[in-house]
């Protein structure tokens, strides 16, 4: 089952080179470039893992297309959302997607760098922070040729430490930080989280198929919490075989 299906757009909604797609999960409509940064499965996995309460005030660091605030708000999770995105074109596109879904009263998108948060944001003012940050260091792997995809995948403008520092600043005492990250960098992630007093409390590994090594990890930390980590059952994305058929759990997740 594909993540999205292509929709037709109202006149004047899209700019040249953009598409309007509808997610199977919740019927959320989202504007994306035909070529450039398009969201992947990872933020959908994080939305399902995060367990955001209906009254939570939530910040999304590096919101990109705004996919996570849109999905969470559409599902009735969270009272108020702030999406922070450094790239101006992505932020503007996310604002149009928010308006398209009629969620302007619950979701606000700001164009800002997580390394220099706007002065208006007070310390400890959020109940939860979510993030699908860039996974790879600049010198590792092939950097995508266009700026949007390059910055989304590689730490070209802020790395893990910067995202954790911003999350720790924004969260109230006991507030929850949830992110999706590369499994190969798990040890670094957990060590850095504790540096910023974001105590790891839940962890789930993500595997392409049963028996495969973990590709991603979903982690929840809590601000100034006591120690004690729950390792949940692994999430398997695809059924056995060579095809790309999702497991029953993944199908339920994608249906919202």
GILINHU-V349808 format. One line per field, one symbol per residue. ss: DSSP state (H for helix, E for strand, C for the rest). phi: phi as a letter, one per 40 degrees, with the letter a starting at -180 (. if undefined). A space follows every 10 residues. Layout:
ss: ???
phi: ???
This chain:
ss: CCCEEECCCC CCCCCCCEEE EEECCCCCEE EEECCCCCCC CHHHHHHHHH CCCCCCEEEE ECCCCCHHHH HHHHCCCCCE EEEEECCHHH HHHHHHHHHH CCCCCCEEEE ECECCECCCC CCCCCEEEEE ECCCCECCCC CCCCCCHHHH HHHECCCCCH HHHHHHHHHH EEEEEEEEEE EEHHHHHHHH HHHHHCCEEE EEEEEEECCC CCCEEEEEEE EEECCCCCCE ECCCEECECC CCCCCECHHH HHHHCC
phi: .ccbbcbcbc dgcccdgbbb bbcccggcca cbccbhcbcb cdccccdccc gcccbccbbb cgcgcgccdc cccccgcgca bbbbbccccc cccccccccc cgbccbbbbb cacccacdcc cccgcbcabb abcdcbcdcb gccdcccccc ccbbccahbd dccccccccc cccgcbbbab acccbcdccc ccdcdcfbcc bbabcbbcad gccccbbbbb bbcfccchbc bcdcbbcbcc hccbcccdcc cccccg
